Amino acid sequence: MLTLTFLGTSSGVPTRQRNVTSLAVQTVAGHDWFLVDVGEGTQHQLQQTRLSLHELAVICITHVHGDHCYGLPGLLASAGMAGRKKALTLIAPQAVWDWLNATRACTDLHLPFEVTHVDIASDATPLWESAGVRIGAHALSHRVPSHAVSVQVETRRIKLDADALRAMGLPSGPMWKALQEGQDVSFEGRMLRSADVATHQTQQVRAVIGGDNADVSLLAEACHGAQVLVHEATYTQAVLDKVGPGPMHSSAKQVAAFARAAALPNLVLTHFSARYHNPAGLVELEAEARSQYGGGLWLANDFDVFELDADGVLNKKQEQAEQKNK
């Protein structure tokens, strides 16, 4: 029901192994998809995927730091040059909206589509909603105002009691479809009521995607009922203790301990300091997180793709994760 494609997993600066932060989110609701943060070079990363800028519905910017938003003007400009006409929603801090408008004015950027701004600090709940998809924001703790983004997908369907219908002698076909659509039908002189042979089922999944954050406990309410948390793990605890509180980031230990306390079934760590962009560094981060948390744990790489199914099970799609190497 939710597909997460990591386009950038580095903190601060890009490296040869990882670009700066960006995450694409697809849902079962249709072709439209969403983007959480747009670090510099995101549009280049998108060219390694099958995602189309024509179908991008919403961009969410968690906070004003450049490694989360410097790719925004270029991405919008490329969408316009590719002939995009459909309106787009930008959920972002007011300062990002002001900066984007100033950039458009200073660089003679004329977009052939409308961009509607929604302040991510707004009290509105949800900030965006369409076809069973709800996007919300949750305040975090960072050097500048920062937010997490939650994406919730709800689908409703009517399931027929196929065994009962076959026992009645009703062959599959148009009458089955009518019953599934809530209509009563006449069969062999009697009326078959949809309510007697169909059950309404609702399926819901939710992912919480954190921006930069020094206090994971702020996400306790947002993570209630969620199946996956995507959160920065910029440092190990030892390095975080050494650098001190100034950067206002989280350690792998802190995030994993929170995930355990919140009974989250899945945790995906991202936004790693460049010092860990090597096999030994990733092993160190993973070992620290695993010492605190026993659920489904992943350290995201650029172009990793994860699917969250209707039962809340998260799986990494290895064949797509390797796409950039083909």
Beta strands, then each sheet from edge to edge (+ up, - down):
strand 1: 2-8
strand 2: 22-27
strand 3: 33-38
strand 4: 56-60
strand 5: 88-92
strand 6: 115-119
strand 7: 128-130
strand 8: 133-139
strand 9: 147-160
strand 10: 185-187
strand 11: 190-192
strand 12: 198-209
strand 13: 228-232
strand 14: 266-270
strand 15: 296-299
strand 16: 305-308
strand 17: 314-316
sheet 1: 6+ 5+ 4+ 3+ 2- 1+ 16- 17+
sheet 2: 7+ 8- 9+ 12- 13- 14- 15-
sheet 3: 10+ 11-
end
